[in-house]
Amino acid sequence: MTKTTCHILFSDTAARSLTEALGRIGREDRVISLPDDLSFGPISPPDPVAREDWMRRELGFDPTDEEWPIDQVGAFWAEALATPAHRIVWFSKRSAPGYAGFLEFVWRLGDAPCDVIEFDRQEMTYRARDGILRRSCVFTPGELAPKHFEAKRYWEDATPLDAATRGQYRANWARLRGENAPLRILDDSGLVSAPITYFDDLLIACTIEQWRKSARVLGEALASFIDGPFDQVGAFVLCGRLRALAAAGKLESRGDMAQPRFSEVRLPGAEAVPAPAI
């Protein structure tokens, strides 16, 4: 009897695309993804209840507006660690959320076997709107559409996680767990700890002297990562920091800052700036 396969990912977007691709070719593999982003918040240990409390305090998370996936997180870990199926784990060292989730998985897995697929400048060929075949590089599984998974069949190239590499990953995560910083970001040395204020200058740089929708400020901040080498952070953290900057008087705000589409921010003292000469 053929052993079943369980694909383990750290991106809901990638998991949905992979599930669709596998269904198209008649495979019944199990696909699960971690519904938590361990690139921010406490990770020593990453208890979902403690993390929810931290997010309420530090990022203004309101559980009455949005439910934190405590039960889903527990269900993911229970299946990922106990499944008798052949594990294939997908990750990228260019995604802070994905890499952090992967390191926690390796930490919990112990010596149990798994195969891995690491994304790092994977070449992809696609047909552009003008009909011409073009090539590009993808850095994370979340960038792939179902047709790309189906065409490339990356799972056929999965390789076993060897003991030496496993030990290095566990040592790196032990360091980050020990530091237990508010954020974990990527630089050329890998995943490193960072303060909660790390992205504040970026948000201020995306703000102007005139009123601008909070959603636009957040969008420009997130867009700045597109051409960069790393996927650093999601809108959740940036939205929390934008509110904190407004509360501290570093930005002026109006409207409901919990709703980026219905609030605006601008640089302080904007009214004192003289109008340009005509």
C-alpha positions as CSV (number, residue, x, y, z in Angstrom):
1,M,0.0,0.0,0.0
2,T,1.4,3.4,-1.0
3,K,2.2,5.6,2.0
4,T,0.2,8.8,2.0
5,T,1.8,12.3,1.9
6,C,1.3,15.3,4.1
7,H,2.5,18.6,2.8
8,I,3.3,21.1,5.5
9,L,3.4,24.8,4.7
10,F,3.6,28.1,6.5
11,S,1.5,30.2,4.0
12,D,-2.3,29.8,3.7
13,T,-2.0,31.2,0.1
14,A,0.5,28.5,-0.9
15,A,-1.5,25.8,0.8
16,R,-4.6,26.7,-1.2
17,S,-2.7,26.8,-4.5
18,L,-1.0,23.5,-3.8
19,T,-4.3,21.8,-2.8
20,E,-5.9,22.9,-6.1
21,A,-2.9,21.7,-8.1
22,L,-2.8,18.3,-6.5
23,G,-6.5,17.9,-7.0
24,R,-6.1,18.7,-10.7
25,I,-3.8,15.8,-11.2
26,G,-5.8,13.4,-9.1
27,R,-3.5,13.2,-6.0
28,E,-5.2,13.0,-2.6
29,D,-2.3,14.3,-0.5
30,R,-3.1,16.1,2.7
31,V,-2.1,19.8,2.8
32,I,-1.9,21.8,6.0
33,S,-0.5,25.2,6.9
34,L,0.3,27.0,10.2
35,P,-2.3,29.7,10.8
36,D,0.1,31.8,12.8
37,D,3.0,34.2,12.0
38,L,5.9,33.5,14.3
39,S,8.0,36.4,12.9
40,F,6.4,38.6,15.6
41,G,5.3,38.2,19.2
42,P,6.5,35.9,22.0
43,I,8.0,32.5,20.9
44,S,9.4,31.1,24.2
45,P,7.2,29.3,24.0
46,P,4.8,30.4,21.2
47,D,1.7,29.7,23.2
48,P,-1.3,31.0,21.2
49,V,-3.1,32.4,24.3
50,A,0.0,34.3,25.4
51,R,0.6,35.5,21.8
52,E,-3.0,36.8,21.6
53,D,-2.6,38.7,24.8
54,W,0.7,40.2,23.5
55,M,-1.0,41.3,20.3
56,R,-3.8,43.0,22.2
57,R,-1.2,45.0,24.3
58,E,1.4,45.7,21.6
59,L,-0.6,45.9,18.3
60,G,-4.1,46.8,19.4
61,F,-5.6,43.5,18.4
62,D,-9.3,43.4,19.3
63,P,-10.6,39.8,19.7
64,T,-14.2,41.1,19.5
65,D,-13.5,42.2,15.9
66,E,-11.3,39.3,14.8
67,E,-10.8,35.8,16.3
68,W,-7.2,34.7,16.8
69,P,-6.9,31.1,15.5
70,I,-6.0,29.4,18.8
71,D,-7.8,26.1,18.1
72,Q,-6.5,26.0,14.5
73,V,-3.0,26.5,15.7
74,G,-3.3,23.6,18.1
75,A,-4.8,21.4,15.4
76,F,-2.0,22.2,13.0
77,W,0.7,21.1,15.4
78,A,-1.1,18.0,16.5
79,E,-1.4,16.8,12.9
80,A,2.0,18.0,11.7
81,L,3.9,16.2,14.5
82,A,1.8,13.1,14.8
83,T,0.9,12.2,11.2
84,P,2.1,8.8,10.0
85,A,2.2,10.1,6.5
86,H,5.3,11.0,4.5
87,R,6.0,14.6,5.5
88,I,7.0,17.2,2.8
89,V,7.8,20.6,4.3
90,W,7.8,23.7,2.1
91,F,9.7,26.8,3.2
92,S,11.8,29.8,2.1
93,K,14.7,31.5,3.9
94,R,13.5,34.7,2.1
95,S,10.2,34.9,4.0
96,A,10.4,35.9,7.6
97,P,7.0,34.5,8.5
98,G,7.6,31.3,6.6
99,Y,11.1,30.8,7.8
100,A,10.1,31.4,11.5
101,G,7.3,28.8,11.2
102,F,9.6,26.3,9.6
103,L,12.2,26.7,12.4
104,E,9.6,26.1,15.0
105,F,8.5,23.0,13.2
106,V,12.0,21.6,13.1
107,W,12.4,22.5,16.8
108,R,9.3,20.5,17.7
109,L,9.8,17.6,15.3
110,G,12.8,16.2,17.1
111,D,14.4,13.4,15.1
112,A,11.3,12.3,13.2
113,P,11.9,12.1,9.5
114,C,10.7,14.7,6.9
115,D,11.6,15.8,3.4
116,V,12.0,19.5,2.6
117,I,11.6,21.8,-0.4
118,E,13.4,25.1,0.0
119,F,12.5,28.0,-2.3
120,D,15.3,30.3,-3.2
121,R,15.3,32.0,-6.6
122,Q,13.3,29.2,-8.3
123,E,13.0,30.0,-12.0
124,M,9.6,30.1,-13.4
125,T,8.5,30.4,-17.1
126,Y,5.2,32.0,-17.9
127,R,3.3,33.4,-20.9
128,A,2.8,37.2,-20.6
129,R,-0.2,39.1,-21.8
130,D,1.6,39.8,-25.1
131,G,1.9,36.1,-25.7
132,I,5.7,36.0,-25.2
133,L,7.2,33.4,-22.9
134,R,9.1,35.1,-20.1
135,R,11.1,34.0,-17.1
136,S,11.1,35.2,-13.6
137,C,12.3,34.1,-10.2
138,V,10.1,33.2,-7.3
139,F,11.3,33.3,-3.7
140,T,8.5,31.8,-1.7
141,P,5.8,29.1,-2.4
142,G,3.1,31.8,-1.8
143,E,4.0,33.4,-5.1
144,L,3.0,30.4,-7.1
145,A,-0.4,29.8,-8.7
146,P,-1.9,26.3,-8.9
147,K,-0.8,25.9,-12.5
148,H,2.8,26.5,-11.5
149,F,2.7,23.8,-8.8
150,E,1.1,21.5,-11.3
151,A,3.6,22.2,-14.0
152,K,6.8,22.0,-11.9
153,R,5.7,19.2,-9.5
154,Y,8.2,20.4,-6.9
155,W,7.3,17.6,-4.5
156,E,9.2,15.2,-6.8
157,D,12.5,17.0,-5.8
158,A,12.0,17.0,-2.0
159,T,15.1,15.9,-0.1
160,P,15.5,14.4,3.4
161,L,16.4,16.8,6.1
162,D,19.8,15.5,7.3
163,A,20.9,15.5,10.9
164,A,23.6,18.2,10.5
165,T,21.3,20.7,8.9
166,R,18.5,19.9,11.3
167,G,20.9,20.7,14.2
168,Q,21.9,24.1,12.7
169,Y,18.2,25.0,12.3
170,R,17.5,24.0,15.9
171,A,20.5,26.0,17.2
172,N,19.3,29.1,15.3
173,W,15.8,28.8,16.7
174,A,17.2,28.2,20.2
175,R,19.0,31.6,19.9
176,L,15.9,33.4,18.7
177,R,13.7,31.7,21.3
178,G,16.2,32.8,24.0
179,E,16.1,36.4,22.7
180,N,12.3,36.3,22.4
181,A,12.2,39.7,20.7
182,P,9.1,41.4,19.5
183,L,10.0,40.9,15.9
184,R,12.1,38.6,13.8
185,I,13.3,40.0,10.4
186,L,15.6,38.8,7.7
187,D,19.0,40.2,6.7
188,D,22.0,38.7,4.8
189,S,22.9,36.7,7.9
190,G,19.5,35.1,8.2
191,L,16.6,35.5,10.6
192,V,17.5,37.9,13.4
193,S,15.7,39.6,16.3
194,A,14.4,43.2,16.0
195,P,12.6,45.7,18.2
196,I,8.9,46.5,17.9
197,T,9.9,49.9,16.4
198,Y,11.9,48.4,13.5
199,F,9.4,49.4,10.7
200,D,8.4,52.8,12.2
201,D,10.8,54.8,10.0
202,L,9.4,53.0,6.9
203,L,5.8,54.0,7.9
204,I,6.8,57.6,8.5
205,A,8.6,57.7,5.2
206,C,5.3,56.6,3.4
207,T,3.4,59.4,5.1
208,I,3.2,62.9,3.7
209,E,2.2,66.4,4.9
210,Q,-1.3,66.0,3.5
211,W,-3.9,63.6,4.8
212,R,-3.5,60.2,3.3
213,K,-5.6,57.1,3.8
214,S,-4.0,54.7,6.3
215,A,-4.6,51.9,3.8
216,R,-2.4,53.7,1.3
217,V,0.4,54.2,3.7
218,L,0.3,50.5,4.7
219,G,0.1,49.5,1.0
220,E,3.2,51.6,0.1
221,A,5.1,50.2,3.0
222,L,4.3,46.6,2.0
223,A,5.1,47.4,-1.7
224,S,8.6,48.4,-0.7
225,F,9.3,44.7,0.0
226,I,8.3,43.6,-3.4
227,D,11.6,44.6,-5.1
228,G,13.7,43.7,-2.1
229,P,15.3,40.4,-1.4
230,F,13.0,39.5,1.6
231,D,9.4,39.2,2.5
232,Q,9.6,40.8,5.9
233,V,6.2,41.5,7.6
234,G,2.5,41.6,7.0
235,A,-0.1,44.3,7.3
236,F,-1.1,43.2,10.8
237,V,2.1,44.4,12.4
238,L,2.4,47.5,10.3
239,C,-1.2,48.5,11.1
240,G,-0.5,48.1,14.8
241,R,2.6,50.2,14.6
242,L,0.8,52.9,12.5
243,R,-1.7,53.2,15.4
244,A,1.1,53.4,17.9
245,L,2.8,56.2,16.0
246,A,-0.4,58.2,15.9
247,A,-1.0,57.6,19.7
248,A,2.6,58.8,20.4
249,G,2.1,62.0,18.4
250,K,4.6,61.0,15.8
251,L,1.8,61.1,13.2
252,E,-1.5,63.0,13.2
253,S,-4.6,60.9,12.6
254,R,-8.3,61.1,12.1
255,G,-11.0,58.5,11.8
256,D,-11.0,55.0,13.2
257,M,-7.4,53.9,13.2
258,A,-8.5,50.3,13.6
259,Q,-9.9,50.5,10.1
260,P,-7.2,51.6,7.6
261,R,-9.8,52.3,4.9
262,F,-11.7,54.7,7.2
263,S,-8.8,56.6,8.7
264,E,-6.1,59.0,7.6
265,V,-2.7,60.1,8.8
266,R,-0.3,62.9,8.0
267,L,3.0,64.2,9.3
268,P,2.8,66.4,12.4
269,G,2.7,70.2,12.0
270,A,1.5,70.0,8.4
271,E,-0.7,73.0,8.8
272,A,2.4,75.1,9.6
273,V,3.9,74.4,6.2
274,P,3.5,77.4,3.9
275,A,1.7,76.9,0.6
276,P,4.0,76.9,-2.4
277,A,4.4,80.2,-4.3
278,I,2.4,80.4,-7.5
